[in-house]
Amino acid sequence: MKGGLLVAGIGNVFLSDDGFGVEVVSRLAGADLPAGVRLMDYGIRGMHLAYDLAGYEQAILIDAAPRGEPPGTVYVIEPDLPPAGGSDCVEPAAESVGPFFDAHGMQPDVVFTMLDQLTDQLTDQRPSRILVVGCEPATVEYGMGLSEPVASAVDEAVRVVLGLIAEQAEQTQPVASDSGPLLAEE
C-alpha cells in the first residue's frame, strides 16, 4: 500500500543553478518533518526517482525550472499530467528520449512517462498529486555553486516546501466524527 509524501531535490550540482533542488533538500535535512515524509536528494538519477514516485501518495519535486521570470523567482507548479496509465498518455518528444534512454536524465516529461510505464507493471500507482517547487535559474553553464539570485532564493524555497508539507499533513490528520472515534481522512 502506498502513502506518504516524497520530497525530492533534483538537479546537477556541476551546472551552477541546476543544483538548486539539491541545495534546498540539503537545507531541509535539518528540519523536523512529520511522519510519512521522506526527504531525498536524487541529483540526476531520473530512473531512481521514477521508481520511487510509484510508492507515494504525493510528491514535491524541487528543481531549477526556467519559465522566463527574473532569476531567483520561486514558484509552485502543478504539472498537468494525463491520467495515470491512460491510453491518451502524452508521448515525450523524441529528442528528449532519443534512441538510448538516459537513466540519469532529469527531464520531467521523461520521468513522468517512465513513471506511467512503471505503474502499468507495478501494483502501485503514481502519486495523486505532484508539485514542482521551481526556481528561475540565472545560468546552467558548467560550474559549481549557485548564482547570487538563486542562492538568495533557497531560504524562500525552504519556507515554501515546509508550507506545502504542513498543508499535506493537515489534510491527512485525523478529523473528529460526531458518531465515534477519530477517523483519518482518505
Helices and strands as residue ranges (DSSP letters): E 5-10, G 16-19, H 20-28, E 37-43, H 46-53, E 58-64, E 74-77, H 94-97, H 108-121, E 129-135, H 148-172, E 174-177, E 180-184
